[in-house]
Amino acid sequence: MRLFVALTPPDEVIEALRTVTHELRECAPELRWTRAQQWHVTLTFLGEVGDDVVDQLARRLSRAAARHPPLALALGGGGRFGHRVLWTGVHGDRDSLRRLADSTTAAARRSRLAVERRPYRPHVTLARADGGVDMRPLVERLAPWQGPPWVATRLQLVRSRLGAAPGGSALHEPIAGWPLGSPSADHA
């Protein structure tokens, strides 16, 4: 199954982001806009993971979650990865967020999963393009936006089923979750 480790913003943050992106969607209907139900902050993308590894990975992620306190975060601004991805940034306790991402990546590697080695850039993906779309005006419109602050309290292991959601987009299903800063684990 295709998995990733993430933090999910609370409803009030999602609603604020939905409001700011409403106008952007009207300006750029040619983009494939991510559904609000998919908005998350990826910590580690795992790709395809065999069923035989999930339990071991879950135990390691549970320990990682227990070692990290809740994080004070906020979404805001905007950026792009080339001409293909439009995103909003993650602000707040970025050092602790990076340490949590490093810890979840280490848990994956100790579970013998191949994880890409690239710099961690916390963001929430808003839209994708096939290329050739000038996203700079959208980034400029997002630049002054600041979402409400929130505290991330839960780490989630999420399954992504490509093409399973309305419109052929990915369906994200949390399959396990753990409170940050707490030794007890629970499953989603």
Number of C-alpha atoms within 10 A of each C-alpha: 13 15 22 21 24 22 20 19 22 12 11 13 17 19 14 15 22 16 11 15 19 10 12 19 16 9 12 16 9 13 20 16 19 16 17 14 12 18 20 19 20 20 26 23 19 21 16 14 16 11 9 8 13 18 11 16 20 22 13 18 26 27 20 24 26 19 14 19 17 19 21 16 19 19 25 22 19 24 21 21 11 14 15 17 20 25 21 23 20 21 18 15 13 15 10 15 25 16 13 22 20 16 21 26 24 18 22 25 14 13 17 12 18 15 14 11 7 6 7 13 13 20 23 23 23 25 20 20 17 11 12 9 15 14 22 15 12 20 18 13 15 21 15 11 16 19 21 14 16 16 13 19 19 20 26 25 27 24 22 21 15 12 11 12 13 9 8 9 17 17 17 20 16 17 14 19 22 24 20 23 17 18 13 12 17 9 12 11
